[in-house]
Amino acid sequence: MRFNLSEWAVRERSLVIFFMLAVVGAGLFAYSRLGRAEDPSFIIKTMVVQAAWPGASIEDTLQQVTERLERTLQETPHLDFIRSYTKPGVTTIFVALKGSTTAAEVPDTWYHVRKSIGDMAHTLPRGVVGPGFNDEFGDTFGLIYGFTADGFTHRELRDYVEQARSKLLHVPDVAKIELLGEQDEQIFVEFSMQELANLGIDRSALVAALRAQNVVQPSGTIQTGDEKLAIDVTGAFGSEQDIANINFAVGGRMLRLADIATVRRGFVDPPRPLFRVDGEPGIGLAIAMREGGDILQLGRNIDKAMAEITAELPIGIEPHRVADQAVTVRGAISEFMESLWQAILIILAVSFVALGVRAGLMVALTIPLTLAGVFAIMWLLNIDMQRISLGALIIALALMVDDAMTTTDATLGRLAAGEKKEVAAVYAFKAYAFAMLAGTLVTIAGFVPVGFAASSAGEYTFSLFAVVTIALLVSWLVAVLFAPLIGLVILKVPKNAGSPPGRVMRLYRGFLSAALTARWITIPVTLALFAAAVLALPLIPRQFFPSSDRPELLVDLQLPQNASIYATERAMQRLDAALKGDPDVARWSGYVGRGAIRFYLPLNAQLPNDFFGQAVVVAKDVAARERLHAKLVKLLADEFPSVVSRVSPLELGPPVGWPIQYRVIGPDLSQVRDVAFRLAEVMAADPLTRTVSYDWIEPAREIRIHVNQDQARLLGLSTEAIGTVLNTVVTGAPVTQVRDDIYLVDVVLRATDEQRVSIDTLRTLQVPLPGGRTVPLSQFATFDYEQTYPLVWRRDRLPALTVQSDIAEGELPETVVDQLKPKIEELAKTLPAGYRIETGGTVEESASSLASVMAVVPVMLLIMFTVLMFQLRRFSLTLLVISVAPLGLIGVVLALLVSSRPLGFVAILGVLALIGMIIKNAVILIGQIEAERAAGKDARTAVVDASCARFTPIMLTAVSTVLGMIPIAPTVFWGPMAFAIMGGLLVATLLTLIFLPALYLATVGRERAAT
């Protein structure tokens, strides 16, 4: 005899009541300690490897640094691709791992990268600085404050910001803090080459004297019988005045440095990336939370600390809240919890209306018990409350009460038949427990592709699988362990026991009887509807992930790639002026020479480049964001014609960037450019594309100085000496450092401004000779302008030029790519051997993510077949149950077409999960039919009686699920999945109750009758 868990629960009531109280207590405890976040954490499986070779041309950097590093990096385990961009003297390489790389494998892989690059570093040219590594590319700085100063210098502002940073590092859960827009101070020693030559001063001797006086080295110690005394020699520079006062012996007399050069303190020139707050220059403070922290608690702690810091700041220095993920998460969780309570109320209303007060109350009491168990396990497994897990709770909510409804319905049925409460309470376990468990496992199997998809998108949505799995298993335990005990207290013999069926049941029984009689019509009609749904599937627009419903807009400004950071700053100032006073703008921040720091996990972060600027504009609400989006697009088109601009909301899911991207890849740079131009013409001709641009393409001018080597040698000069002089004169060379409080201030030796700013001054530049004389540079060198590439992108060691574009409002990337496909394929046929065009952007990421999901579908099907075979024990019954699963597509297509929702990545996950939900109902119905036949009924009677017996719980579950998803149906992220499940489950449930009995009678029932 099988062990009956419900019977044990009834027998050990006190112990089970204790378990119930323990579960509730654990759930309340866990709920208060669950981490809160906006999005689920996922590892950005990218490392950045950088190396510098100062003075090298882009060709030399490509061939001698980038190529050598990339060859080694291609041996990296789990490598997906390497992508690099090279500028003259600087190499930046992105090492991207495959989506199937597990979180545990990533650190070992980065160790392998460091070790392999370290082993080959000696093969790089002399003078190469690095390589350096950054495997924290995905760090998220969810809280950002901007500090502005009125009446204070930048150095004074930075001192206060550094003090604030020191205090905030003591706040619990703070992992790291970075400064944004801070400018290092420098002391400039500016001189005239002509005057130095006239005075007979050797520049190298001047440098040596500065370094020698400011050197830090031990001067010895004296140990006596009683103590140890350190010897300290004075002379170190403490300020720019100390440098100005240094004396030099020249021609038998002493000269102060201030007499032959200008000594002044300033900031690094050209500046480092700049930060602006609401149109004003400032310094940003970006705060990252430790892994597993609670962003809400961190936000409260930071607010308290910032209030104390602000109180100590002088008037004129103001902190501004630029980004606060805690506020965003608090609002998002509040909305989701509201949706969760709405869903609970809807399901309770359905239960009370359909089952009555007592039965509805029994179902209602299982909900908090189940949620408490779910919260406790989520806390044990470190699953935070975030966008995916909260949505999963709402999706699982109706599924949670399915088993409780089955137990309640079975108990009421036995009470109506005259059985005692104790006997009726344990009947559900005996009759349905294993069928319910099989259905639960099949439903969980439907979510397996979500949980084990080896991609960033799969990792992002993993908690959907985890939470639904936990909820379904806990709900089964509650239904068979706690619900019978609750039923003993609450349920009574139904008042309508023995009364004839109600109107709905009579209507269903009559319709079912007609469908069974005309089963050779019912089956073809159903199959025809399924075929129509398959044919209509292409009519549904496809989408990877929707845009976020946060109020931020990203405004990208990309100037020509040889533009200076000053030009980018001027462009950003013009944008600031346009944003000021706009009624739809709440606040904004600007980044000059770089993109926004990753304040939001799925942000497509940009690396520093002088020609790039980005503004993060926070609108007052989503409606204001849409109005602002249209205004900014028009403004940038009209007033920034030479700037490649893009206005976009934040993304959801793995970051992609430009929605339409095509990569042109080939060995020759010029040929790649030519193909890219032709590709851009094809894209620009399509009416659905907007702002076609390139990630690199335009060449930049450079001044090429051709040295007559023979004449230079006659003068006693070398290329090294000439290059050193030019670098000192034009850019400046650090010669020593002043130690100023916590800062190190470089002392930079360079020519005066009038000798540094034009090619004419270069021609007359006086180059010192070994004998103390000088000659103009034009005496042994000629000048001209040449063109070169300011930067070159490569992918897997081949030049790769990306042609990218935005799309027309209301269109989806997949639609545009499908429309462009014939023309792109036609262009690809004309390319020379070795050249190709690859689709990138949203479509590539979507295809990769979907492929990772589909790769797990066979595992899902295997689990389902295994569970069904254990439960049904016959191939014919298993195939019969499986045959109903695809019919949900009819409702999915209908719901998405009617609601105009796209079939996105999340919606596809919902469709796969829907298979398990449909099969669960089917397996319980088939089990009931078989039980009726085992009781001696003929096939038709058994089918009708079993279908009528299961009609109420099956329809109740379906209606509860459909209505329970109404709160999340309007949301941007969950809406498509909600509509897909609502439509699919409703239609599939009706077909399960009509088509499945007809199919059973036409196949299995007929076979059994024949035997």
ZAKOL-367984 format. One record per residue (C-alpha): x, y, z. Coordinates in steps of 0.1 Angstrom, whole numbers, plus 5000, padded with zeros to 4 digits. Each point is the difference from the previous one (the first is absolute). Example, Ala and Ser with C-alpha at 12.3 -4.5 7.8 and 13.67 -1.06 7.14 Angstrom:
REM ZAKOL-367984
512349555078/501450344993/
//
This chain:
REM ZAKOL-367984
500050005000/501350344990/501050245028/497450285002/501650335010/496750175006/498949725023/503350045020/499350385002/496549945014/501349755025/502950225011/498150325002/502050185027/503349934982/498650124967/498550325016/503550075014/501449964965/497450244987/500950265026/503849944994/499550054962/498150335006/502650125024/502949914977/498250174971/499550325019/503750005012/501249934964/497850264985/501550275022/503549904990/499749924963/502350214979/498350274979/501350094965/498750144968/501349724977/501349665006/503849995001/501849844971/503649994992/501250214971/502449754986/502450254985/503550105010/501850304987/503849974992/501850334994/503650084990/501750334990/503050064978/500550385002/501150154967/499149714978/498050044968/496749824996/501549764975/502849915024/497649975029/497749774980/502849774988/502449995029/497650035030/496449934991/500849704978/502449845024/497650045029/497049874980/501949694989/500649905036/496550105010/498549774974/501249715020/497750105029/497749725013/496250064994/500850284976/497250134979/501850284981/502650275006/499350354989/502550285001/500450364991/503450154994/501150375001/503550124993/502049875030/497049855018/498449654997/496749915017/498849644996/496749855012/500149635008/496449874999/499349655013/497249774988/496650035016/500349645011/502950095023/498949955036/500650265027/502449765017/502149974969/500450374994/502650085027/502249714989/499750124964/501150355009/503049855019/500949814969/499950334980/502350185025/502449715001/500249954962/500450374993/502650025028/502049724984/500150174966/500550365012/503749984994/499449964962/498350344998/502150294987/502250205025/498150305014/496649825002/498250095032/497949725014/498049804991/497450085026/496949805008/496450105010/497749715008/497650225020/498550144968/496549925013/500250185033/496850195006/500050345017/496450035010/500450325020/501650314985/500350355015/501350304982/501750285018/500150364986/501950305014/499150374999/503050215011/502449715005/502849874978/499949654985/502749895025/498050135030/496949824987/502149684995/501350025036/496450005013/498949724977/503049795011/499050065036/496449894992/501449694982/502149915031/496950025022/497749814977/502549714997/499149925036/496349954992/499049635002/499549834966/502150254981/502449814977/501950284982/499750374992/501350164969/500450374992/498750144967/501450314983/502850075025/503050174984/503549945013/502150315007/503350074982/502750255004/501150134966/503550134994/499650194967/503150134982/501150154967/502449774981/501550314984/500750165034/501549685015/502449994970/500950365003/500949955037/501949684992/497849795023/499949634992/496449885004/501149655011/502250155027/497050205012/497949685002/502749825018/500350285026/496350005007/499949635004/503149995022/498850265025/496549835003/501249655003/498849775028/502749775013/501449885034/502650225015/501049755027/499449955037/502150055031/499749765029/501250105033/500049815033/496550135008/498250084967/499949984963/500050324980/498950034964/501850254977/497850214978/501450234973/497950304991/499450144965/496949824989/497550224982/496950095020/498350234975/500450174967/501850295018/502749775011/500649904964/499950364988/502750095026/502549734990/503350154988/502349884972/503650084993/500250154965/503250154986/501450065035/496950175013/496849875018/496650024984/496749935015/497749774980/497350275002/502450234980/500249774970/496649825001/496550045012/499049785028/496349965007/497549745014/497249884978/498149684991/501049724977/500050124964/498149874980/497549925027/498949665011/496449904994/497750275014/496849985020/497150245000/497050035023/496950184986/502250194976/502650105026/503649865003/500449785030/501449685015/498049685003/500149745028/498949664987/499249745026/499949624994/498349755023/501649685011/498749684985/496949875018/499450345018/496550155004/499850314978/497150145021/502049985032/503150144983/497950294987/498850085035/503549985014/501450224972/497250265005/500850025037/503850044993/499450254972/497850215024/502950025024/502550074973/497850284985/499650165034/503850045002/500550144964/500550374997/497550224982/500649984963/500849634998/496949814992/499449624996/497449894974/498549664998/500749894965/499049635001/498449815029/499349644993/498549965035/497150244991/499549824967/500049665017/497750125028/497550124974/500349684979/499649775029/497150205013/498349974966/500749634998/498849945035/496850194991/499649774970/500749705021/497350105025/497650074971/500749664986/499349845034/496850185004/498949904965/500749635006/498350025034/496950164984/499949724974/500449745027/497250145022/497650054971/500649664984/500549795031/498050185027/501250175031/501449715020/501749834970/501350344989/501450075034/501849675000/501750094967/500750355013/501849875031/502449794978/501250324983/501950155030/501349665010/501449954965/501450354997/501649975034/501849684989/501050164967/501550305018/501949785024/501649794973/500850314979/501950145029/501949685005/500949994963/500950384999/497350084975/499350375003/496750184994/500450164966/498350044967/500249634990/499349835033/497150225009/498549944965/500549635005/498150015033/497050164982/500249744972/500349725025/497250135022/497149844981/502149684996/500549995037/496349975008/499449744973/500949715023/498150165029/496950034978/500349644990/500249895036/497150225010/497849884971/500849635008/499350045037/496750174993/499149724976/500649745026/498150195027/497150034976/500149624995/499549965038/503649925012/501350125033/502350315001/503149805009/499449764971/499150274975/503050225010/502549724990/498249894968/501750264978/503449865008/498949654992/498350094967/501950304987/503350065019/502349834975/498150134971/500350355014/503749945007/500549874964/498250314988/502150225022/503249854987/498850034964/499250375006/503550055015/501549824970/498350274978/502250265018/503249794996/501150194968/499850325020/502249875028/502749834980/500350224969/503750054996/499950374991/500050345017/496350034994/499549665016/502150105030/497950335002/496849805001/501249715021/498150105031/496749954981/500849634998/501349995036/497050185016/497349814980/501749675009/500150095037/496450124999/498649704983/501849745022/499050195032/496450034988/499849634995/501349945035/497650255014/497149834981/500749655013/501450095034/498350315013/496850034979/498449685014/500550135035/498550334991/497149824983/499249815032/499350335018/498450204972/498149774976/496549875005/497749784980/498950224970/496550125002/499349914964/501349645006/497949774978/498450284981/500149994962/502950174981/499950374995/499350184968/503750044990/500649635006/496949904980/501150224972/503549864999/498749645002/497750054971/502750174979/502549735008/497549734991/499450164966/503750044994/500649645008/497249894977/501550224972/503649925010/501049954964/499150374995/501350125034/503549864994/500550144964/498650345010/502450025029/502949904978/498950264974/500150275027/503549895010/501150014964/498650354996/501850115032/503349874985/499450194968/499150315019/503249995021/502150214977/497450285003/501150055037/502950255003/503149865017/502050175026/503049915022/499450215032/497950315002/501350345011/499950085037/497150195015/502450215020/499850384993/503650044988/501250074965/503549964987/501250264976/503249904981/502150264982/502749864978/502250264983/502549934972/502549765015/502950254998/498050255020/501550145032/498449975034/499550384999/497849964969/498049735018/499750235031/498650284978/497449764985/499049895034/499650365012/497750074970/497949695010/500050135036/498650334989/497249824981/499149795030/499850295025/496550115007/498449714982/496849925019/500449634994/503549985014/500549915037/503850005000/502949894978/503749925001/502650024973/503149804993/502650164977/502749784985/498449685012/496649835004/497949995032/501449785027/498049685004/497250125023/497749734987/501049644994/498849964964/501650334989/502049994968/503150165016/502350214977/503750025005/501850345002/500650184967/500650374996/497450024971/497149855020/497650155025/496949875016/497250155021/497749825023/496750195000/497549915026/496450104990/497350075025/498149684989/499749764972/497650214980/502450305004/502849774988/498149934968/499450374994/503650085008/501249724977/498350164970/501250355008/503649895004/500149804968/498850314981/502450235019/503049794993/499149964963/499550374995/502850155022/502649725001/500349904963/503749915003/499549785030/498949644999/497350005027/497749755015/497250045025/498949675017/498349885032/501749755022/500149644988/498749695018/501949684999/503649964988/501450334985/500050034963/500350374989/499050104965/497049774991/501149954963/503649904996/501949844971/503749915002/502250024969/503049785005/503049944978/503850024999/500550344983/498950325016/499350194968/497949724986/498149975032/499250384999/498849974964/497749715008/498750195031/499250314978/497949784977/498349835029/499150345016/498450104967/497849695001/499050075036/499450374995/497749934971/497649805022/497250225014/500149825034/503650095009/501250325017/503550165005/502249754981/503550035014/503349825005/502049905031/503150124981/500750104965/501150364994/503850064998/501650285019/502850244992/503449975016/503150214996/502849794985/503550145006/502549864975/503550025015/503150024977/501949745019/503450084984/499750375008/498849925035/503049785007/502350274988/498450235026/500449735027/496349925002/498149685001/496349914995/499849935037/501450345009/497750174976/496949815012/500950085036/500350374993/496750014981/498149815027/501450245027/499150304980/496649914987/498549775026/502450035030/501949745019/499649925037/503450045016/499249965037/497150005025/498950235029/498549825029/497050205010/497949865028/498449684985/500850104965/503049964977/500450314978/502049954968/502550274991/499850034962/502650174979/498850144967/500350304977/497950315003/496650014984/501050204970/502649744991/497649715002/496850094982/500749994962/502149844973/501650344992/501650015035/501249644994/501950114970/501950265019/500449785031/503550035013/501649665005/503050005024/503249854987/502649825020/502350304999/497550235016/498850174968/496549964985/498749964965/496450034987/498349684994/499350094963/503750004993/500249625000/496349904997/497050054978/496350015010/496849874984/496649875009/499149644996/496949795007/499849715024/497349825019/499550155035/498849655011/499449664986/497649735013/500849634995/498149685007/501949675003/503150174986/498450144968/498950364994/496350035008/498050314991/496550015015/497350194981/497250075024/496750185001/497050085021/496549914988/496850194994/497750065029/497749715007/502149754980/501949705013/503649914991/499049654988/497550154976/502650244985/502649734997/497549774982/499250284976/503750074993/501049634997/499549954962/502050314991/502849925025/500249654986/500250144965/502950235011/501849725017/500149804968/502150274983/502750005027/503549884993/501249685016/500950045036/497450285007/496749955016/497050185016/498849885034/496850105017/500550145034/498150215026/496649895014/499349744974/503449825006/499650005038/496449894997/500949714977/502849905023/497850015031/497249824983/502349734987/501349945036/496449955011/499149774971/503149795008/498449915033/496649924986/500949634993/500949975037/496650155009/498249754977/502049715015/499150105035/496350034990/499949664983/501849845029/497550145025/497149924978/501149644995/500549955037/496550135006/498049864971/502149684992/498849994964/501450154968/496650064986/498850215030/503350195001/499850094963/496450105005/500950245028/503050144981/497850064969/497950275019/503150215009/500550174966/496450114999/500750285024/501650184970/496550074987/499350225030/503550155001/499850124964/496550135005/500850195032/503250164987/498450114967/497050155018/502150175026/502750114974/502749865023/503349874985/501349655004/503150085020/502549795019/498050015032/496849924981/501749694984/500949895035/496450035009/498949794971/502449725010/498850025036/496449994986/500749654987/500549875035/496950175013/497949844972/501449665005/499450015037/496250044994/500149734973/501849755022/497650045029/497049974976/501449694983/500649855035/496450075009/498749844968/502149695007/498749985036/496450024987/500649724975/501749795027/496850045020/498249814972/498650284979/500049994962/502350244981/497550274992/498450015034/503450005016/501250294978/496950215007/499949935038/503850065004/499950324980/497150135020/501749915032/503250184990/498250304984/499750215031/503649985013/501550024965/497950304990/500550165034/503849984997/499950134964/497750295009/502150085031/503250004980/498550224972/498550255024/503049995024/502250124972/497950314993/502150225024/503249934980/498549994965/500450384995/503750005010/502650054974/502249705010/497449745010/497150104978/500849784969/500549705022/496950075020/497950034968/501649684985/499249805031/496650145005/498949944964/501849674997/498849855033/496450104995/499749864965/502049695009/497949935031/496850014980/501649774974/501349775028/496449975012/498649954964/502649894976/501949765023/496949795010/499149984963/503549894990/500049755029/496849854988/501149994964/503449835008/500649845034/496449955009/499449834966/503049775005/499049905035/496549934988/501449784972/502149805025/
//
